[in-house]
Amino acid sequence: MTNEELVQAGLKSMDETDHAIEHSKQTEQMGRIVNDLDAIHFSIKKVSKLVKEIERQVATDKCIMLFIFLIVSGVIAIIIMKIAHPENKYIRDIPGLAPPVPSARRLLYVRSGELFS
């Protein structure tokens, strides 16, 4: 081989080596990208589970708030009904609430022989 052929063979060998190095760098980058994607996928799964748990807690809190609202509304309605209609016998007396003021009634006595006086 002549010197020129040797130089050409060396340059060709260097080009192939450079190409192989670039290919290995791209392969390494692809591996890192795949690892990053796996980490992102795992993080998304964890966040998804966390969001579902938060949704469950919010739904539970809303149910509890609804029940508390219904109970308070019921108590207020009973107090208003007792104040508005104190003679209603179907509503029990509420402890701590003043008893209803008796209405002024006039009792008529019927004596024997008298109808009304």
Buried (B, 14 or more C-beta within 10 A) or exposed (E): EEEEEEEEEEEEEEEEEEEEEEEEEEEEEEEEEEEEEEEEEEEEEEEEEEEEEEEEEEEEEEEEEEEEEEEEEEEEEBEEEBEEEBEEEEEEEEEEEEEEEEEEEEEEEEEEEEEEE
